[in-house]
Amino acid sequence: MEDHSGHDMPMPATCKMNMLFNWQVENTCVVFRWWHISGPISMILSCIAIFLIAASYEWVRAYSKVIESRWKEAEILLERNGQTSLGNDDEGEQEQGGQQRSLVHAYQQHTR
């Protein structure tokens, strides 16, 4: 058998995962195996990326609540004006297009 100890072939990086708090930042994987941290700079960049992902997720949640409350306000305005809300599907699809336009018009009038 031949001895291959003379070859300097780079070994693929492996993920080391310690579950306790530690200062090891080399060869750590975050979320996926391809998200590999190789040093302190990549650790800092990964922390920033995780923070931005979490902040954008919370922004989407808050923005969806704002849109939902505006939609409910517009439906209330439609009901005050004697029109039906968009939740009623009894009258068919032709009238639904008119109701959607009425909903948009009611919201525009409310915001002025």
Backbone hydrogen bonds, N-H to C=O, Kabsch-Sander energy under -0.5 kcal/mol:
donor,donor_aa,acceptor,acceptor_aa,energy
4,H,2,E,-0.6
7,H,4,H,-1.2
9,M,7,H,-0.6
16,K,14,T,-0.5
16,K,27,N,-3.5
17,M,15,C,-0.5
18,N,16,K,-0.6
19,M,17,M,-0.5
25,V,23,W,-0.6
27,N,37,I,-1.1
28,T,25,V,-0.7
28,T,37,I,-1.4
30,V,35,W,-2.6
31,V,29,C,-0.5
32,F,30,V,-3.5
35,W,32,F,-0.7
36,H,34,W,-1.5
37,I,28,T,-3.6
38,S,36,H,-0.6
43,M,39,G,-1.6
44,I,40,P,-2.2
45,L,41,I,-2.5
46,S,42,S,-2.0
47,C,43,M,-2.3
48,I,44,I,-2.2
49,A,45,L,-2.4
50,I,46,S,-2.5
51,F,47,C,-2.3
52,L,48,I,-2.5
53,I,49,A,-2.3
54,A,50,I,-2.3
55,A,51,F,-2.6
56,S,52,L,-2.3
57,Y,53,I,-1.9
58,E,54,A,-2.2
59,W,55,A,-2.1
60,V,56,S,-2.2
61,R,57,Y,-2.0
62,A,58,E,-2.4
63,Y,59,W,-2.8
64,S,60,V,-2.2
65,K,61,R,-1.5
66,V,62,A,-1.8
67,I,63,Y,-2.4
68,E,64,S,-2.2
69,S,65,K,-2.3
70,R,66,V,-2.3
71,W,67,I,-2.3
72,K,68,E,-2.1
73,E,69,S,-2.2
74,A,70,R,-2.2
75,E,71,W,-2.1
76,I,72,K,-2.3
77,L,73,E,-2.2
78,L,74,A,-2.0
79,E,75,E,-2.2
80,R,76,I,-2.2
81,N,77,L,-1.7
82,G,79,E,-1.2
83,Q,78,L,-2.5
88,N,85,S,-1.1
89,D,87,G,-0.6
92,G,89,D,-0.6
96,Q,92,G,-0.8
97,G,93,E,-1.2
98,G,94,Q,-0.9
99,Q,95,E,-2.3
100,Q,96,Q,-2.4
101,R,97,G,-1.9
102,S,98,G,-2.2
103,L,99,Q,-2.6
104,V,100,Q,-2.2
105,H,101,R,-2.4
106,A,102,S,-2.8
107,Y,103,L,-2.2
108,Q,104,V,-2.4
109,Q,105,H,-2.3
110,H,106,A,-2.0
111,T,107,Y,-2.0
112,R,108,Q,-0.7
